[in-house]
Amino acid sequence: MFTTMHALFSIPELLCIIFQMLKKEDQRQCIVVCKIWSEVSLDLLWADVRDVKRLLNILAPVKMKYGEDIKYIFDSPPDHIQWTRFQTKYSHRIRSLRHYEDQKIPSLMDILTSFHASYSSPILPNLRKLHWYWFSVDPTLQMATTFIHRDIQCYHTDIGWQYHSPKEVHAHVAAIPDCMPALTALFLDGNPFPEYTETIVRILRALPYLTQLELPAYSANIQ
């Protein structure tokens, strides 16, 4: 016998509190119940993305390619229908994004950037926390700018200062106040060289809302 759902279970705020207590697999089951449950469940499932490949797999299936180096590519290039679906159904749900350099995603990011090139709005408009970890000479630093926008509140990066050219690192760090003026938390991890000190001091003075700060530890002999 069909039973009408109690009105309480149609209140998104209440559903969010309840669904937060569920395991991920149970949240996925809630997607098929009804439209309201689906929206709340999808918001929770996609709020914190800890693998950029998982995010890009929404756009089109991602696969591993073997060669001299293992890397990730799209199984077939996404089209504009898939891009529209990504934008309308998923992009606004992501609140936190993490990238680790070993994910090897330059070719995926090139395609994502090309799709977004004709749009002025952020790819992930509600993104508030960005964690970007890069160490080697791979172009991961440049890729971070694809997701950076003015409403981000927390930026956490573990920087391979010694691998990238001083000019590139200076440009990235110096641009932080202009690109992310609303930052309340900034974490610059790694082992920087003293030549970046002046740049770091300058950006700190240009971030009026900053309440949390973490900087690399300098050795005792650095003046």
N, C-alpha and C positions, 0 to 999 in steps of 0.2 A: 504494500500500500504506500502511495506517495504521501510524504509528510512535508508540510510547508516549513521552511527554515525559520527559526525564531528571528525576529527583527534585530535582536542584539548582534547576531552573527552577520549582519550586513553593515555594521559600523566599521569602517576601515581602521580607525585608531585602535579599537578593541581587538580587531583581527590581528593587527600588527603586534600587539603585546602578546597575544596567544601564540602566534606563529613563530615569534622569536624564540620560544621555548622548545620548538620542534627541531628534530634532526633535519639535515638538508634533504634527505630522501623523502621525509614526510612533507616538507614544504613543497617539494616537486609534485607530490600527489595532490596537494591542494589546488594546483593550477587548473586541473580539469573539472573542479566542482562547479564553479560559476564565474562570471566575469569579475565580480568584486574580489573573490578569493584569488583569482588568477593574478590580478593587478598587485595585490598586497604580497603575494608569494614571490612574484617576479622581482618586485622592489627589494625584498630581503635577499633573494638569491644572487642578485647582481649588484648589491650595494658595495661590496668589497671584492674587487677582482685582484687576485694575487698572481696571476699569470696572464701576460698580454696575449699569449696564444689563445687562451680561452676566450678573451674578448674578440679577437679577430676571427675566431672560428664561427662566430655568429654571422659575420659578414659573408664568409664562404668557407667550406671545409679546408682545414689546414692539414698538411702532411709533412713528414720528415723526408728530406732528400739527402742521400748519401753521396759523398764524393771525397775530395781532399779534406773537406771539413763538413761536418753534419750541420745542416741548416733547415729552416722551416719555410715552406712555400705554400701558396694556395693550390689545391688540387686542380682547380680551373679558375681563371680570373673572374672575380665577382662582376656582376652587371649593375646597371642603375636601379633595377627593381630590388636587388638585394641590398644595395646601398640605402634606398628609401626605407626598406624594412628595418635595417639597422638603426637608422636615424629616428624613425617614428616609434619603434617598439622597445628599443634597448638603450640607446645612447644616454637618455635622460636619467636612467636608473643608477648609473655608476657614480658612487660618491668617493670611493677610494681605489687607487690603482697602484700596483707594484710591478716593477720590471727588474729582472735580474739579467745581467749581461749574457749568461750562458744560455739564454733562451734562443739566441741566434735568429733574430727576426728582421734583419734589414730589408730583405726583399718584400716581406709582408708590409712593412711600414712604408716602403716606397709606393705601393699600390694604394694604401690607405691615404697617404698624403696627396696623391694625385686626384683621388676622388674628392677630397676636401678642399682642394685648391680654389675652387670657384665659390666657396662659401665663406662668409665673414664671421659666422657664429662658431663657437668652440665645438670640437668634435664631441666632447663630453661636457655639456653645459652645466651639469650639477656636480662635477668633480670638485672635491674640496681638499682631498689629500692625495699627494703624488709622491711615491717612493721610487726613486730611480737610481739604480746601482750600476756603475760602470767603472771599469778598471784599465782596460787595454786600449789599443789604438783603433778598435772597431768604432764605427760612426754612431755609437749609442748616445753620445752627448747631444748631437744634433737632433736625434729622434725624439728626445725628451720634449723639445719645443713644440712638437705636434700636439701634445696634450696640455701644455701650459696655457693658462688664461688668467684674466684679471681677478677672478673670484676665488681662486685657490687660496686656502688658508694655512695649509701645512705642506711644506716641501722638505723632503728628506732624501739626501743623496750621499752615497758613499763613493767618493771621487778617486779615480786613478790619476792623481795630480801629475805624477812623474811620467805618465805615458802620453798624455796629450800636450800639444804645444802650449806654451805659456799664453800666447795670443788667444787661442781657443778657450782656455780656461778663464782667462780674464774677461773675455767677451761674455761668456755664459754667466759667470758670477755677477759681473757688473750690471747685467740686464735684469737681474732678479727683481729689483724694486719697480721697474717699469712694467715688467711682464706680470708680476704677482704683487701688486701694491697692498692687497688686503691680508698679507701673511700675518698670522699670529704665532706661528711656530716655524722655525728654520733649523734644520739639522744638517750640518756640513761635516760629514765624517771623512776619514782617510788620513793620509800623512802628507799634508801640504808643505810646500817649500816657503821660506820666509818672504819671497818676492810677492806672494799673494796677500800679505797682511794688510797693506794699504787698501787694496780693493775690497777686502772683507770689511774693514772698518768703515769704509765709505758707504757700503750698502746698508750696514746696520743703522747708520744715521738717517737713512732714507726710508726706513720701515717703521712708521709711527705706531703701528698696532701690534708690534712684536711683543709677546709675553713669554715665549719659550725659545731658548737658543742653545744649541750644542755645537761646539767648534772642536777641531782636532787639537790634540795636546801637542804643544811644541816642546822640543827638547830644551834642557836648561841652558844650553849655550847659544840659543837663538835670542838675539836682542830685540 
